[in-house]
Amino acid sequence: MPGPYVTIDLEKIEKNTRTVVSWCEKAGISIFGVTKGTCGMPQVARAMLRGGVKGLGESRLENIRRLRESGIEAPVMLLRSPPLSLIDEVVRSVDISLNSELAVIRELSRVAERMGRIHDIILMIDLGDLREGIWPNDLVPTVERILDLPGIRIAGLGTNLTCFGAIIPTEVNLGQLADLASTVRERFELDLTYISGGNSSSLPLLLSGGVPKGINHLRIGEAILQGGRDTFLDKPRAELDRDVFLLSGELLEVKTKPSMPIGVSGVDAFGGRPVFKDIGERLRGIVNIGREDANIEGLLPVTPGVTVLGASSDHLILDVSDADPEPKVGDKVNFHMSYGALLAAMTSEYVEKVPMYDRHAATPASRVSIFAEAPLLSALHNHTLDGRLANIGYHVDLTPAVAADQITAALERRATPLIFGHDHRASFTGMTALAQELEAFGLIWFDSVASALPQPAGAEVESQSVLYRALGLGRGDGALTPKLSPENVVLIGLRETAPEEVELLTSSPVRIFTIADIDALGMREVMRQAVQIASAGMQGFHVSYNAAVTDIPGYLPGSGGITIRETHQAMEAIHQSKAMRAMDVTGLDPKAETRLASVIVHFALSAFGKRIL
């Protein structure tokens, strides 16, 4: 990877979530997992949901859009006070919002009534941290005014501590919240669902048994994402894994230099006056991480003997004198991060994010299950596909049909399905089977068209609407989200789009490499990016190849598609990734001339590892 990057261990996030959920359940407390530290990354959200959270907390509408576009339908709580300018979107996309201003609540009421909805709010109480919140003495009159507003339901009370004033949750201040909830319940006969006692900073009080009765909800981010690195500063919890995120950079320079700068000292690029201590000449390293990438003060070198000295906007300066072995240019240097450093790194567009999810991801290279529509069997037999696969080391079985339940059974046998169909309806069947077997998978789609034409809800899936249906672009039935998220879908070789598809595709997170992109970047780079996108945080990916994407001389002349060699290069990259879980091949005509069928079969063989030597 050319720049700094963050790897994210999703299984550790799931493990931390299960631990925190278990702690809270014993106290009768449910939790929402807070994803804002990862900018609403859908893979992180799914890991939290697998770990048992009841919903998700987010502070930015952009991140909530990202979650919804990825097919995540869990309840979402807006943690940031809703802005008046975006109330319509809040009501449309958010299930619960945290509120403290009557003017905002009145606008929520107006918009919710216009939309025919009921919007849930949690009234935030300021218990001394002096961030957002209604002052306790003003709570009762505020509730009285809200109860007259249509379209609004007071779903609970909450508070926020430690974020601004660093006020620690105690039995006293959380007890005050519980007492206020009792007052509101009794006086107004309200059924308050959530009495939300804060964030990860409330966990030490919970584990000591000090959370007052009546607190039934927490909003947890740092303890799940960072393993409580900032929450449990003095006494780390062995049950939580602190090594979920790893920031990596590359050493650009390693030289022995004086420890004191030479010349007249002024202010640095950020207006500060750095202080240095003369400890003689030291071995110093420069890494391609700067203040544009992370909060430098929150970086914790993983390697013993490495010390952070400071940074400019683009470079991180280290003392590596005591590192063993001595580092050299090109080496990777890894860092754990404080929550502030994590936020900065995840927000920076210059830092690549690499979510990793390995559970059941390894696909044995020993078995291939071929599924083919009956009219295509003769073409496969003529080119002895099963025998060729056997020659490169696979055990092969063949089924003369394309059915989701049979493909699922093959996946359960730890086989890689290879599906042959006339059109993309076979692709949809294969992806449906994959969605039944895996928790999350990506898609690499080779075709000249996107197959994202709108289709009426309830209709049988049509070839030209397969992606539209699979990604739920029209909110129709049959969507494979969130198992298949648009963020993990890559289209390669696109050269035709219908007007109805353009807006759908350009407004979605789907990554598209047109023929022009392939010309500019080259197939090697396209496939590097495609494999990374399709496998990021997934248990592997599905490959869909349609013959129309390739310019095959004599058969699809002048199509402007990718070349035969580029197609083989792409398939070879897929095999090298070891992440392909299933493949479909479409566009093979049962009456196709022998050489054309042979070329297409050889593309499939390249995806399964056939090499010249």
HELIX and SHEET records of a PDB file:
HELIX    1   1 LEU A   10  LYS A   26  1                                  17    
HELIX    2   2 LYS A   36  THR A   38  5                                   3    
HELIX    3   3 PRO A   42  GLY A   51  1                                  10    
HELIX    4   4 LEU A   61  GLU A   69  1                                   9    
HELIX    5   5 LEU A   84  LEU A   86  5                                   3    
HELIX    6   6 ILE A   87  SER A   93  1                                   7    
HELIX    7   7 LEU A  102  MET A  115  1                                  14    
HELIX    8   8 PRO A  136  ASP A  138  5                                   3    
HELIX    9   9 LEU A  139  ILE A  146  1                                   8    
HELIX   10  10 GLU A  171  PHE A  188  1                                  18    
HELIX   11  11 SER A  200  SER A  202  5                                   3    
HELIX   12  12 LEU A  203  LEU A  207  1                                   5    
HELIX   13  13 GLU A  222  LEU A  225  1                                   4    
HELIX   14  14 ILE A  296  GLY A  298  5                                   3    
HELIX   15  15 TYR A  339  THR A  347  1                                   9    
HELIX   16  16 ALA A  374  LEU A  376  5                                   3    
HELIX   17  17 LEU A  377  ASN A  382  1                                   6    
HELIX   18  18 LEU A  385  ASN A  391  1                                   7    
HELIX   19  19 ALA A  404  GLU A  412  1                                   9    
HELIX   20  20 ARG A  425  GLU A  437  1                                  13    
HELIX   21  21 SER A  463  SER A  465  5                                   3    
HELIX   22  22 VAL A  466  ALA A  470  1                                   5    
HELIX   23  23 PRO A  499  THR A  506  1                                   8    
HELIX   24  24 ILE A  515  LEU A  521  1                                   7    
HELIX   25  25 MET A  523  SER A  535  1                                  13    
HELIX   26  26 ALA A  547  VAL A  549  5                                   3    
HELIX   27  27 ILE A  564  SER A  577  1                                  14    
HELIX   28  28 THR A  594  ALA A  607  1                                  14    
SHEET    1   A 5 LEU A 299  PRO A 301  0                                        
SHEET    2   A 5 LYS A 332  MET A 337 -1                                        
SHEET    3   A 5 PHE A 245  PRO A 258 -1                                        
SHEET    4   A 5 TYR A   5  ASP A   9 -1                                        
SHEET    5   A 5 GLU A 352  MET A 356  1                                        
SHEET    1   B 8 TYR A 194  SER A 196  0                                        
SHEET    2   B 8 ILE A 152  THR A 159  1                                        
SHEET    3   B 8 HIS A 119  ILE A 125  1                                        
SHEET    4   B 8 ILE A  96  ASN A  99  1                                        
SHEET    5   B 8 VAL A  76  LEU A  78  1                                        
SHEET    6   B 8 GLY A  55  GLU A  58  1                                        
SHEET    7   B 8 SER A  30  VAL A  34  1                                        
SHEET    8   B 8 HIS A 217  ILE A 220  1                                        
SHEET    1   C 6 LEU A 299  PRO A 301  0                                        
SHEET    2   C 6 LYS A 332  MET A 337 -1                                        
SHEET    3   C 6 PHE A 245  PRO A 258 -1                                        
SHEET    4   C 6 GLU A 281  VAL A 287 -1                                        
SHEET    5   C 6 LEU A 316  ASP A 319 -1                                        
SHEET    6   C 6 THR A 307  ALA A 311 -1                                        
SHEET    1   D 8 HIS A 395  THR A 399  0                                        
SHEET    2   D 8 ARG A 367  ALA A 372  1                                        
SHEET    3   D 8 THR A 416  GLY A 421  1                                        
SHEET    4   D 8 MET A 580  THR A 586  1                                        
SHEET    5   D 8 PHE A 541  ASN A 546  1                                        
SHEET    6   D 8 PHE A 441  PHE A 446  1                                        
SHEET    7   D 8 LEU A 484  LEU A 494  1                                        
SHEET    8   D 8 ARG A 511  THR A 514  1                                        
END                                                                             
